Amino acid sequence: MNTVIVNGKSISVSGNNINVINDKVYVDGKLVEEGLSGQVDIAFEGDLANLRTGGSATINGDVKGDVDAGGSVNCGNVNGMVDSGGSVNCGNVGGDVDAGGSIKMKR
């Protein structure tokens, strides 16, 4: 089991692909939270496959695929690419990094 934290609310999930679409949060295509308004803050505990969100994201673990976020991204290692509208603070990144703010990575 993994844990996704949406605006401070912890939800246990068995999946590891997160999409935030129209103020709804989906994990592996299954709706886990809806009725959100304003900025949606996502945190994930476990190894994440992919993340797509219009807001900021904190991943307390590694990302096996890509991260696409409209805000800042804080995470462990990313095997794929990171596309962020804000700053990026991650471990090693296997792909390209595109950030609207500062970039800080382990080397």
Rosetta blueprint (number, residue, H / E / L):
1 M L
2 N E
3 T E
4 V E
5 I E
6 V E
7 N L
8 G L
9 K E
10 S E
11 I E
12 S E
13 V E
14 S L
15 G L
16 N L
17 N E
18 I E
19 N E
20 V E
21 I E
22 N L
23 D L
24 K E
25 V E
26 Y E
27 V E
28 D L
29 G L
30 K E
31 L E
32 V E
33 E E
34 E L
35 G L
36 L L
37 S L
38 G L
39 Q L
40 V L
41 D L
42 I E
43 A E
44 F E
45 E E
46 G L
47 D L
48 L E
49 A L
50 N E
51 L E
52 R E
53 T E
54 G L
55 G L
56 S L
57 A E
58 T E
59 I E
60 N E
61 G L
62 D L
63 V E
64 K L
65 G L
66 D L
67 V E
68 D E
69 A E
70 G L
71 G L
72 S L
73 V E
74 N E
75 C L
76 G L
77 N L
78 V E
79 N L
80 G L
81 M L
82 V E
83 D E
84 S E
85 G L
86 G L
87 S L
88 V E
89 N E
90 C E
91 G L
92 N L
93 V E
94 G L
95 G L
96 D L
97 V E
98 D E
99 A E
100 G L
101 G L
102 S L
103 I E
104 K E
105 M E
106 K L
107 R L
